[in-house]
Amino acid sequence: MRFSVFFIALSVLGCGPRIGADDEQSGAASGGDGTESTSSPVTIDLTSGTTATTASTGTTTTSSTGTSEATSTAGTFETSNATTDRVDDSFIQVPDVGWLCSASLACDVWGQDCPRGVKCMPRGCDPKMDGPWTSSVCTPLDPDPAPIGGACTMVDGAFSGSDNCDISAMCWNVDADTLEGECVGFCQGSEANPFCEDPATTCFIGYDGQVIVCLPQCNPLASVCDAAEECIFDAKPSSRRFVCMPDSLVAPQAYGDDCSDALACATGLVCRTPEHVPGCVSTGCCTTLGLGSTPPVCPDASQTCLPLYADGAAPEGLEDLCFCGVAG
């Protein structure tokens, strides 16, 4: 599969400099026999940030210096035309240097700093692509990409970073067997000030900042999430909202269970510090949610339903949420 071969080349090489307007090559090179070359591969030098166009039937070579500085010294790769929106991988030359997963080869998912026709995606670092996202990689943009909300398919593994979603999205909630999922949009703005264009979604930033996706907001006491999802509390200061998260990523826990990663409680529960959950022996345990206006019967007699949000801090519709905890 040519798509898979291109992904492997880009995974090895990491993200090169973005090709800007100043880097564009125009015109066709002539061959030694006076005929016009119909295909001129562009070589991107990751060590210097320069591009060179070479005619396929002659020896004439032209080059120009790019405006971006490369951070990788992995090597070069070729595309048929680096200034177009799509990449023709017929000229890809895959160097035989094995699997690499290095911070120096990573790209910026927020800035999308890969060459044109390529996108920056979160990925897992292990060769089998069956682990969570730990890094990022430049991967080819599908010639006919699926839009946000559309069905999608991963290539070479659920965490490979290679899918057929548009440049502003990634394939989410991927089935481990079929590698099929749904395209969800990337957060906009920056990590310090993220936002989602769809008001029904909220920005989820996870896995050491590698994943930045807009997920549906939900009410943990009246969840609208799919059957294979949990309505979990995203406790980060930039969010503090409930979002729908696939069970495969949450490993949902019951009342009193360890939730030290803050994303492990099932729908209707929230992770709180151990002083609120009698018997908790970790840095956090799951406890029951309820409504302050009609308090639930808490699991332990020492607990009462305490407000989850401070006054004025609750998202619309969640102002009355409370959790079973021990008042100080």
C-alpha positions as YAML, in Angstrom:
chain: A
units: angstrom
residues:
- id: 1
  name: MET
  ca: [0.00, 0.00, 0.00]
- id: 2
  name: ARG
  ca: [1.60, 3.28, -1.14]
- id: 3
  name: PHE
  ca: [-0.14, 5.20, 1.65]
- id: 4
  name: SER
  ca: [1.46, 2.94, 4.27]
- id: 5
  name: VAL
  ca: [4.89, 3.22, 2.66]
- id: 6
  name: PHE
  ca: [4.69, 7.02, 2.75]
- id: 7
  name: PHE
  ca: [3.68, 6.93, 6.40]
- id: 8
  name: ILE
  ca: [6.69, 4.81, 7.29]
- id: 9
  name: ALA
  ca: [9.01, 7.25, 5.51]
- id: 10
  name: LEU
  ca: [7.54, 10.22, 7.32]
- id: 11
  name: SER
  ca: [7.56, 8.42, 10.69]
- id: 12
  name: VAL
  ca: [11.26, 7.78, 10.30]
- id: 13
  name: LEU
  ca: [12.08, 11.28, 9.15]
- id: 14
  name: GLY
  ca: [9.84, 13.29, 11.48]
- id: 15
  name: CYS
  ca: [8.55, 16.73, 10.55]
- id: 16
  name: GLY
  ca: [10.52, 18.87, 8.18]
- id: 17
  name: PRO
  ca: [10.18, 22.60, 7.58]
- id: 18
  name: ARG
  ca: [6.87, 23.94, 6.26]
- id: 19
  name: ILE
  ca: [7.13, 24.88, 2.62]
- id: 20
  name: GLY
  ca: [6.00, 28.49, 2.31]
- id: 21
  name: ALA
  ca: [5.32, 30.78, -0.63]
- id: 22
  name: ASP
  ca: [9.02, 31.70, -0.88]
- id: 23
  name: ASP
  ca: [9.92, 28.01, -1.33]
- id: 24
  name: GLU
  ca: [7.65, 27.31, -4.28]
- id: 25
  name: GLN
  ca: [9.24, 26.08, -7.52]
- id: 26
  name: SER
  ca: [7.64, 27.11, -10.82]
- id: 27
  name: GLY
  ca: [8.18, 26.00, -14.43]
- id: 28
  name: ALA
  ca: [9.36, 22.70, -15.83]
- id: 29
  name: ALA
  ca: [12.99, 21.59, -16.18]
- id: 30
  name: SER
  ca: [14.23, 20.54, -19.62]
- id: 31
  name: GLY
  ca: [16.01, 17.26, -20.25]
- id: 32
  name: GLY
  ca: [19.32, 16.79, -22.00]
- id: 33
  name: ASP
  ca: [17.54, 15.87, -25.23]
- id: 34
  name: GLY
  ca: [15.59, 19.12, -25.32]
- id: 35
  name: THR
  ca: [12.34, 17.55, -24.19]
- id: 36
  name: GLU
  ca: [10.39, 18.92, -21.26]
- id: 37
  name: SER
  ca: [10.39, 16.87, -18.09]
- id: 38
  name: THR
  ca: [6.87, 15.92, -16.99]
- id: 39
  name: SER
  ca: [7.84, 15.07, -13.41]
- id: 40
  name: SER
  ca: [10.29, 16.95, -11.19]
- id: 41
  name: PRO
  ca: [10.80, 15.46, -7.73]
- id: 42
  name: VAL
  ca: [11.43, 17.96, -4.96]
- id: 43
  name: THR
  ca: [14.04, 16.97, -2.40]
- id: 44
  name: ILE
  ca: [13.56, 18.47, 1.07]
- id: 45
  name: ASP
  ca: [16.79, 18.72, 3.01]
- id: 46
  name: LEU
  ca: [15.86, 18.40, 6.69]
- id: 47
  name: THR
  ca: [19.33, 19.49, 7.80]
- id: 48
  name: SER
  ca: [19.36, 22.89, 6.09]
- id: 49
  name: GLY
  ca: [15.78, 23.74, 5.24]
- id: 50
  name: THR
  ca: [16.46, 23.92, 1.48]
- id: 51
  name: THR
  ca: [14.57, 22.41, -1.43]
- id: 52
  name: ALA
  ca: [15.92, 21.27, -4.79]
- id: 53
  name: THR
  ca: [14.01, 20.37, -7.97]
- id: 54
  name: THR
  ca: [15.72, 17.95, -10.37]
- id: 55
  name: ALA
  ca: [14.54, 17.13, -13.89]
- id: 56
  name: SER
  ca: [13.95, 13.45, -14.45]
- id: 57
  name: THR
  ca: [15.43, 13.41, -18.00]
- id: 58
  name: GLY
  ca: [18.33, 15.86, -17.67]
- id: 59
  name: THR
  ca: [20.93, 17.20, -15.35]
- id: 60
  name: THR
  ca: [19.66, 20.74, -14.69]
- id: 61
  name: THR
  ca: [19.13, 21.39, -10.98]
- id: 62
  name: THR
  ca: [17.61, 24.43, -9.29]
- id: 63
  name: SER
  ca: [17.38, 25.12, -5.59]
- id: 64
  name: SER
  ca: [16.04, 27.69, -3.15]
- id: 65
  name: THR
  ca: [16.53, 28.25, 0.55]
- id: 66
  name: GLY
  ca: [13.43, 27.96, 2.75]
- id: 67
  name: THR
  ca: [12.52, 30.35, 5.53]
- id: 68
  name: SER
  ca: [11.97, 27.68, 8.19]
- id: 69
  name: GLU
  ca: [14.73, 26.09, 10.21]
- id: 70
  name: ALA
  ca: [14.74, 22.30, 10.39]
- id: 71
  name: THR
  ca: [15.25, 20.58, 13.70]
- id: 72
  name: SER
  ca: [15.87, 17.05, 12.38]
- id: 73
  name: THR
  ca: [18.97, 15.58, 10.76]
- id: 74
  name: ALA
  ca: [17.30, 12.32, 9.77]
- id: 75
  name: GLY
  ca: [17.77, 12.71, 5.98]
- id: 76
  name: THR
  ca: [15.71, 13.68, 2.93]
- id: 77
  name: PHE
  ca: [12.52, 12.60, 1.28]
- id: 78
  name: GLU
  ca: [11.00, 13.35, -2.10]
- id: 79
  name: THR
  ca: [7.54, 14.36, -3.31]
- id: 80
  name: SER
  ca: [6.37, 15.09, -6.85]
- id: 81
  name: ASN
  ca: [5.53, 18.69, -5.96]
- id: 82
  name: ALA
  ca: [5.93, 20.03, -2.42]
- id: 83
  name: THR
  ca: [3.88, 23.15, -3.20]
- id: 84
  name: THR
  ca: [0.61, 21.34, -3.90]
- id: 85
  name: ASP
  ca: [-2.01, 20.48, -1.31]
- id: 86
  name: ARG
  ca: [-1.72, 16.75, -1.84]
- id: 87
  name: VAL
  ca: [1.32, 14.47, -1.96]
- id: 88
  name: ASP
  ca: [2.09, 12.01, -4.75]
- id: 89
  name: ASP
  ca: [4.11, 9.28, -3.09]
- id: 90
  name: SER
  ca: [5.32, 7.75, -6.36]
- id: 91
  name: PHE
  ca: [8.71, 9.37, -5.77]
- id: 92
  name: ILE
  ca: [9.07, 8.41, -2.11]
- id: 93
  name: GLN
  ca: [12.38, 6.79, -1.26]
- id: 94
  name: VAL
  ca: [12.25, 5.01, 2.09]
- id: 95
  name: PRO
  ca: [15.60, 4.97, 3.93]
- id: 96
  name: ASP
  ca: [16.33, 1.69, 5.69]
- id: 97
  name: VAL
  ca: [17.15, 3.05, 9.14]
- id: 98
  name: GLY
  ca: [14.58, 1.25, 11.27]
- id: 99
  name: TRP
  ca: [11.90, 2.58, 13.62]
- id: 100
  name: LEU
  ca: [12.50, 5.90, 15.37]
- id: 101
  name: CYS
  ca: [10.44, 7.68, 18.00]
- id: 102
  name: SER
  ca: [12.39, 10.68, 19.20]
- id: 103
  name: ALA
  ca: [11.34, 14.06, 20.55]
- id: 104
  name: SER
  ca: [13.65, 15.65, 17.98]
- id: 105
  name: LEU
  ca: [11.50, 14.17, 15.19]
- id: 106
  name: ALA
  ca: [8.14, 15.23, 16.65]
- id: 107
  name: CYS
  ca: [5.92, 17.90, 15.11]
- id: 108
  name: ASP
  ca: [3.52, 20.45, 16.64]
- id: 109
  name: VAL
  ca: [-0.14, 19.36, 16.58]
- id: 110
  name: TRP
  ca: [-1.23, 22.90, 17.54]
- id: 111
  name: GLY
  ca: [0.90, 24.60, 14.89]
- id: 112
  name: GLN
  ca: [0.60, 21.93, 12.14]
- id: 113
  name: ASP
  ca: [4.19, 22.57, 11.09]
- id: 114
  name: CYS
  ca: [4.58, 19.67, 8.64]
- id: 115
  name: PRO
  ca: [5.18, 20.22, 4.90]
- id: 116
  name: ARG
  ca: [2.19, 21.00, 2.73]
- id: 117
  name: GLY
  ca: [0.10, 17.94, 1.90]
- id: 118
  name: VAL
  ca: [1.06, 16.39, 5.24]
- id: 119
  name: LYS
  ca: [-0.44, 16.79, 8.73]
- id: 120
  name: CYS
  ca: [0.88, 16.51, 12.28]
- id: 121
  name: MET
  ca: [-0.79, 13.75, 14.26]
- id: 122
  name: PRO
  ca: [-0.45, 12.18, 17.73]
- id: 123
  name: ARG
  ca: [0.89, 8.62, 17.68]
- id: 124
  name: GLY
  ca: [2.03, 5.76, 19.85]
- id: 125
  name: CYS
  ca: [5.74, 5.04, 19.96]
- id: 126
  name: ASP
  ca: [5.77, 1.25, 19.97]
- id: 127
  name: PRO
  ca: [6.17, -0.46, 16.56]
- id: 128
  name: LYS
  ca: [2.90, -2.39, 16.93]
- id: 129
  name: MET
  ca: [0.95, 0.86, 17.28]
- id: 130
  name: ASP
  ca: [-1.21, -0.64, 20.03]
- id: 131
  name: GLY
  ca: [-0.33, 1.69, 22.91]
- id: 132
  name: PRO
  ca: [-1.55, 5.16, 23.89]
- id: 133
  name: TRP
  ca: [-0.32, 8.35, 22.25]
- id: 134
  name: THR
  ca: [3.13, 9.39, 23.44]
- id: 135
  name: SER
  ca: [4.53, 11.46, 20.57]
- id: 136
  name: SER
  ca: [3.60, 13.08, 17.26]
- id: 137
  name: VAL
  ca: [4.47, 12.50, 13.62]
- id: 138
  name: CYS
  ca: [3.98, 13.98, 10.14]
- id: 139
  name: THR
  ca: [1.64, 11.74, 8.13]
- id: 140
  name: PRO
  ca: [0.26, 12.03, 4.58]
- id: 141
  name: LEU
  ca: [-3.03, 13.86, 4.12]
- id: 142
  name: ASP
  ca: [-5.58, 11.68, 2.35]
- id: 143
  name: PRO
  ca: [-6.42, 12.88, -1.21]
- id: 144
  name: ASP
  ca: [-10.14, 12.71, -0.35]
- id: 145
  name: PRO
  ca: [-10.22, 13.31, 3.43]
- id: 146
  name: ALA
  ca: [-13.21, 12.59, 5.65]
- id: 147
  name: PRO
  ca: [-14.73, 15.62, 7.41]
- id: 148
  name: ILE
  ca: [-15.32, 16.09, 11.14]
- id: 149
  name: GLY
  ca: [-18.13, 13.73, 12.12]
- id: 150
  name: GLY
  ca: [-17.43, 11.42, 9.19]
- id: 151
  name: ALA
  ca: [-16.42, 7.76, 9.34]
- id: 152
  name: CYS
  ca: [-12.68, 7.16, 9.22]
- id: 153
  name: THR
  ca: [-10.11, 4.38, 9.11]
- id: 154
  name: MET
  ca: [-6.66, 4.15, 10.65]
- id: 155
  name: VAL
  ca: [-3.68, 2.70, 8.78]
- id: 156
  name: ASP
  ca: [-1.09, 0.41, 10.39]
- id: 157
  name: GLY
  ca: [-2.67, 0.47, 13.86]
- id: 158
  name: ALA
  ca: [-5.11, 2.36, 16.08]
- id: 159
  name: PHE
  ca: [-2.36, 4.65, 17.42]
- id: 160
  name: SER
  ca: [-0.22, 4.97, 14.28]
- id: 161
  name: GLY
  ca: [-1.20, 8.59, 13.62]
- id: 162
  name: SER
  ca: [-2.08, 7.73, 10.02]
- id: 163
  name: ASP
  ca: [-5.76, 8.14, 9.09]
- id: 164
  name: ASN
  ca: [-8.01, 9.52, 6.35]
- id: 165
  name: CYS
  ca: [-9.43, 12.48, 8.32]
- id: 166
  name: ASP
  ca: [-8.94, 16.07, 7.20]
- id: 167
  name: ILE
  ca: [-5.97, 18.12, 8.42]
- id: 168
  name: SER
  ca: [-8.00, 19.65, 11.27]
- id: 169
  name: ALA
  ca: [-9.17, 16.28, 12.67]
- id: 170
  name: MET
  ca: [-8.11, 12.82, 13.82]
- id: 171
  name: CYS
  ca: [-9.75, 9.40, 13.85]
- id: 172
  name: TRP
  ca: [-11.25, 8.82, 17.33]
- id: 173
  name: ASN
  ca: [-12.73, 5.90, 19.28]
- id: 174
  name: VAL
  ca: [-11.08, 3.47, 16.88]
- id: 175
  name: ASP
  ca: [-12.11, -0.18, 16.94]
- id: 176
  name: ALA
  ca: [-8.98, -2.25, 17.59]
- id: 177
  name: ASP
  ca: [-10.08, -4.95, 15.13]
- id: 178
  name: THR
  ca: [-11.55, -2.99, 12.21]
- id: 179
  name: LEU
  ca: [-9.46, 0.20, 12.77]
- id: 180
  name: GLU
  ca: [-12.61, 2.22, 12.05]
- id: 181
  name: GLY
  ca: [-13.75, 5.27, 14.01]
- id: 182
  name: GLU
  ca: [-15.11, 8.80, 13.68]
- id: 183
  name: CYS
  ca: [-13.27, 12.00, 12.80]
- id: 184
  name: VAL
  ca: [-13.22, 14.52, 15.65]
- id: 185
  name: GLY
  ca: [-11.85, 18.03, 15.32]
- id: 186
  name: PHE
  ca: [-8.65, 19.35, 16.84]
- id: 187
  name: CYS
  ca: [-8.89, 22.14, 19.42]
- id: 188
  name: GLN
  ca: [-8.25, 25.64, 18.12]
- id: 189
  name: GLY
  ca: [-6.25, 28.45, 19.69]
- id: 190
  name: SER
  ca: [-3.38, 27.37, 21.92]
- id: 191
  name: GLU
  ca: [-2.79, 25.12, 24.91]
- id: 192
  name: ALA
  ca: [-3.00, 28.19, 27.15]
- id: 193
  name: ASN
  ca: [-6.25, 29.38, 25.55]
- id: 194
  name: PRO
  ca: [-7.97, 26.48, 23.75]
- id: 195
  name: PHE
  ca: [-11.45, 26.56, 22.26]
- id: 196
  name: CYS
  ca: [-13.78, 24.52, 20.06]
- id: 197
  name: GLU
  ca: [-15.90, 25.98, 17.29]
- id: 198
  name: ASP
  ca: [-18.84, 23.70, 18.16]
- id: 199
  name: PRO
  ca: [-20.35, 24.96, 21.46]
- id: 200
  name: ALA
  ca: [-21.64, 21.46, 22.25]
- id: 201
  name: THR
  ca: [-18.04, 20.26, 22.54]
- id: 202
  name: THR
  ca: [-15.15, 21.14, 24.82]
- id: 203
  name: CYS
  ca: [-11.39, 20.89, 24.34]
- id: 204
  name: PHE
  ca: [-9.83, 17.80, 25.86]
- id: 205
  name: ILE
  ca: [-6.04, 17.93, 26.20]
- id: 206
  name: GLY
  ca: [-4.47, 14.67, 27.31]
- id: 207
  name: TYR
  ca: [-1.60, 12.23, 27.04]
- id: 208
  name: ASP
  ca: [1.05, 14.82, 27.91]
- id: 209
  name: GLY
  ca: [-0.49, 17.31, 25.50]
- id: 210
  name: GLN
  ca: [-0.20, 15.07, 22.43]
- id: 211
  name: VAL
  ca: [-4.00, 14.73, 22.03]
- id: 212
  name: ILE
  ca: [-6.03, 17.93, 21.55]
- id: 213
  name: VAL
  ca: [-9.58, 17.04, 20.51]
- id: 214
  name: CYS
  ca: [-13.02, 18.61, 20.79]
- id: 215
  name: LEU
  ca: [-15.26, 16.09, 22.55]
- id: 216
  name: PRO
  ca: [-19.02, 16.26, 23.29]
- id: 217
  name: GLN
  ca: [-19.92, 17.76, 26.65]
- id: 218
  name: CYS
  ca: [-22.20, 15.65, 28.84]
- id: 219
  name: ASN
  ca: [-24.13, 15.61, 32.09]
- id: 220
  name: PRO
  ca: [-22.95, 12.73, 34.34]
- id: 221
  name: LEU
  ca: [-26.46, 12.33, 35.76]
- id: 222
  name: ALA
  ca: [-28.20, 12.37, 32.37]
- id: 223
  name: SER
  ca: [-25.50, 11.20, 29.97]
- id: 224
  name: VAL
  ca: [-25.90, 11.50, 26.21]
- id: 225
  name: CYS
  ca: [-22.68, 9.58, 25.52]
- id: 226
  name: ASP
  ca: [-22.65, 6.45, 23.38]
- id: 227
  name: ALA
  ca: [-23.04, 3.05, 25.02]
- id: 228
  name: ALA
  ca: [-19.28, 2.38, 24.81]
- id: 229
  name: GLU
  ca: [-18.38, 5.75, 26.37]
- id: 230
  name: GLU
  ca: [-18.27, 7.22, 29.87]
- id: 231
  name: CYS
  ca: [-19.17, 10.77, 30.91]
- id: 232
  name: ILE
  ca: [-15.97, 11.68, 32.75]
- id: 233
  name: PHE
  ca: [-14.80, 14.81, 34.56]
- id: 234
  name: ASP
  ca: [-11.87, 16.57, 32.90]
- id: 235
  name: ALA
  ca: [-10.33, 18.18, 35.97]
- id: 236
  name: LYS
  ca: [-7.74, 20.31, 34.19]
- id: 237
  name: PRO
  ca: [-8.14, 24.04, 34.94]
- id: 238
  name: SER
  ca: [-8.62, 24.77, 31.24]
- id: 239
  name: SER
  ca: [-11.70, 22.53, 31.17]
- id: 240
  name: ARG
  ca: [-13.34, 21.35, 34.44]
- id: 241
  name: ARG
  ca: [-16.16, 19.96, 32.32]
- id: 242
  name: PHE
  ca: [-17.62, 16.52, 31.72]
- id: 243
  name: VAL
  ca: [-16.86, 14.96, 28.34]
- id: 244
  name: CYS
  ca: [-17.70, 11.69, 26.57]
- id: 245
  name: MET
  ca: [-14.66, 9.40, 26.61]
- id: 246
  name: PRO
  ca: [-14.37, 5.89, 25.07]
- id: 247
  name: ASP
  ca: [-14.36, 3.05, 27.60]
- id: 248
  name: SER
  ca: [-11.17, 1.74, 26.00]
- id: 249
  name: LEU
  ca: [-9.32, 4.88, 27.15]
- id: 250
  name: VAL
  ca: [-10.99, 5.28, 30.54]
- id: 251
  name: ALA
  ca: [-11.00, 1.80, 32.10]
- id: 252
  name: PRO
  ca: [-13.98, 2.96, 34.22]
- id: 253
  name: GLN
  ca: [-13.76, 2.36, 37.96]
- id: 254
  name: ALA
  ca: [-16.47, 1.97, 40.61]
- id: 255
  name: TYR
  ca: [-17.00, 3.84, 43.89]
- id: 256
  name: GLY
  ca: [-13.90, 3.72, 46.12]
- id: 257
  name: ASP
  ca: [-11.58, 2.50, 43.34]
- id: 258
  name: ASP
  ca: [-8.26, 4.15, 42.57]
- id: 259
  name: CYS
  ca: [-8.62, 6.97, 40.05]
- id: 260
  name: SER
  ca: [-5.22, 8.61, 40.42]
- id: 261
  name: ASP
  ca: [-5.06, 9.33, 36.68]
- id: 262
  name: ALA
  ca: [-8.27, 11.44, 37.11]
- id: 263
  name: LEU
  ca: [-9.88, 9.79, 34.06]
- id: 264
  name: ALA
  ca: [-10.92, 6.43, 35.43]
- id: 265
  name: CYS
  ca: [-14.34, 6.89, 37.10]
- id: 266
  name: ALA
  ca: [-17.49, 5.56, 35.47]
- id: 267
  name: THR
  ca: [-20.46, 7.76, 34.56]
- id: 268
  name: GLY
  ca: [-22.11, 9.20, 37.70]
- id: 269
  name: LEU
  ca: [-18.85, 9.24, 39.67]
- id: 270
  name: VAL
  ca: [-15.99, 11.70, 40.05]
- id: 271
  name: CYS
  ca: [-12.43, 11.39, 41.30]
- id: 272
  name: ARG
  ca: [-11.76, 13.13, 44.64]
- id: 273
  name: THR
  ca: [-8.83, 13.26, 47.06]
- id: 274
  name: PRO
  ca: [-8.67, 10.50, 49.73]
- id: 275
  name: GLU
  ca: [-9.97, 12.59, 52.65]
- id: 276
  name: HIS
  ca: [-13.37, 12.61, 50.90]
- id: 277
  name: VAL
  ca: [-13.57, 8.84, 50.34]
- id: 278
  name: PRO
  ca: [-13.20, 6.81, 53.56]
- id: 279
  name: GLY
  ca: [-10.90, 3.84, 53.02]
- id: 280
  name: CYS
  ca: [-9.16, 5.35, 49.99]
- id: 281
  name: VAL
  ca: [-5.46, 4.42, 50.00]
- id: 282
  name: SER
  ca: [-4.32, 6.21, 46.82]
- id: 283
  name: THR
  ca: [-4.01, 9.85, 45.81]
- id: 284
  name: GLY
  ca: [-7.60, 9.78, 44.56]
- id: 285
  name: CYS
  ca: [-10.68, 7.55, 44.60]
- id: 286
  name: CYS
  ca: [-14.05, 7.57, 42.83]
- id: 287
  name: THR
  ca: [-17.05, 8.89, 44.69]
- id: 288
  name: THR
  ca: [-20.74, 9.42, 43.97]
- id: 289
  name: LEU
  ca: [-22.23, 12.46, 42.23]
- id: 290
  name: GLY
  ca: [-25.68, 13.89, 42.92]
- id: 291
  name: LEU
  ca: [-27.77, 17.05, 42.99]
- id: 292
  name: GLY
  ca: [-27.54, 19.49, 45.86]
- id: 293
  name: SER
  ca: [-31.28, 20.19, 45.64]
- id: 294
  name: THR
  ca: [-32.10, 16.49, 46.11]
- id: 295
  name: PRO
  ca: [-29.00, 15.04, 47.82]
- id: 296
  name: PRO
  ca: [-28.27, 11.34, 47.30]
- id: 297
  name: VAL
  ca: [-27.75, 8.85, 50.09]
- id: 298
  name: CYS
  ca: [-23.96, 8.71, 50.20]
- id: 299
  name: PRO
  ca: [-22.14, 5.36, 50.50]
- id: 300
  name: ASP
  ca: [-20.52, 6.28, 53.83]
- id: 301
  name: ALA
  ca: [-22.30, 7.81, 56.80]
- id: 302
  name: SER
  ca: [-19.54, 10.40, 57.22]
- id: 303
  name: GLN
  ca: [-20.16, 11.84, 53.77]
- id: 304
  name: THR
  ca: [-22.49, 14.61, 52.67]
- id: 305
  name: CYS
  ca: [-23.06, 15.95, 49.17]
- id: 306
  name: LEU
  ca: [-20.67, 18.87, 48.70]
- id: 307
  name: PRO
  ca: [-20.81, 21.33, 45.75]
- id: 308
  name: LEU
  ca: [-18.60, 20.21, 42.89]
- id: 309
  name: TYR
  ca: [-18.12, 23.73, 41.54]
- id: 310
  name: ALA
  ca: [-17.47, 26.98, 43.33]
- id: 311
  name: ASP
  ca: [-20.11, 29.67, 42.92]
- id: 312
  name: GLY
  ca: [-20.14, 30.95, 39.36]
- id: 313
  name: ALA
  ca: [-17.66, 28.36, 38.05]
- id: 314
  name: ALA
  ca: [-20.10, 25.67, 36.90]
- id: 315
  name: PRO
  ca: [-20.89, 25.13, 33.20]
- id: 316
  name: GLU
  ca: [-24.47, 25.90, 32.27]
- id: 317
  name: GLY
  ca: [-26.83, 23.18, 33.51]
- id: 318
  name: LEU
  ca: [-24.37, 21.72, 36.04]
- id: 319
  name: GLU
  ca: [-24.66, 24.36, 38.76]
- id: 320
  name: ASP
  ca: [-26.43, 21.95, 41.16]
- id: 321
  name: LEU
  ca: [-23.92, 19.09, 40.92]
- id: 322
  name: CYS
  ca: [-22.48, 17.78, 44.19]
- id: 323
  name: PHE
  ca: [-20.23, 14.91, 45.22]
- id: 324
  name: CYS
  ca: [-20.24, 12.66, 48.25]
- id: 325
  name: GLY
  ca: [-17.38, 13.83, 50.43]
- id: 326
  name: VAL
  ca: [-16.38, 14.58, 53.99]
- id: 327
  name: ALA
  ca: [-16.86, 18.18, 55.01]
- id: 328
  name: GLY
  ca: [-13.74, 19.79, 56.45]
...
